[in-house]
Amino acid sequence: MPSIVIAAPVLPGKTNVGREFGKAVMGEKRKEMTESRLSIGEVRETVCLYRTPLGDSIAVLIEASDPVWANKQFAASKTPFDTWFKTKAKEVTGVDYNQPLPPLEHLFEARIGTPSNNLIVWAAPILSGKTPAARALFKDLSTTRAKDYLASMVRAGKTHESVWLMPSPMGEFATGYTEGPNLQKSMDYVSTSKDAYDGWYRSRMLEIFGLDMAKDPFPMPEIIIDWQWR
């Protein structure tokens, strides 16, 4: 099923508002969430909260028969639930979700091993001036360093990764998701591996995103919404 991942920074002091928003969506408003998302062809929407060097952020996975079309329909919707959802999301992020998303650029995808429904959704703000380096990195991982990357995925126990480039008024993000049976173990591996390739990869993370994974491992996101239709 096609998917996209979008991101937004959390406004200062609004992290707990986001958590309470997620509880409402997965609790008393879950039926309305299901009706809303099925009406636009969505089968999964996962929202993760996590810390970055530039502050708290959220990342959102949208899985649908046509996720771009689904987002346009959601942006235009005036139903009571969708209006409430967009109002609360704007309170948390400052983003006007009545406007469709800007075009996303799909940078990278890799699959290996047995597919897993266990995933984390992530986003990393790109440091100023480093967007060309981000594009170059993911091009390398798809071409000249593809063999190294796939070998690292096997060692880390990952089964699928997909990455997009997302423009926003707050700057550009790399967004994506990672699948695997034990994602905490996978993240720990990437942060601590002594393999030469993995060290090179961590140096690119520091250069492009300001993430020093050896000293401060990429945090496991906190899932605040995980709506699925299965």
Secondary structure, 3 states (H helix, E strand, C coil): CCEEEEEEECCCCCHHHHHHHHHHHHCCCHHHHHHHHHCCCEEEEEEEEEEECCEEEEEEEEEECCHHHHHHHHHHCCCHHHHHHHHHHHHHHCCCCCCCCCCCEEEEEEECCCCCCCEEEEEEECCCCCHHHHHHHHHHHHCCCHHHHHHHHHHHCCCEEEEEEECCCCCCEEEEEEECCCHHHHHHHHHHCCCHHHHHHHHHHHHHHCCCCCCCCCCCCEEEEEEECC
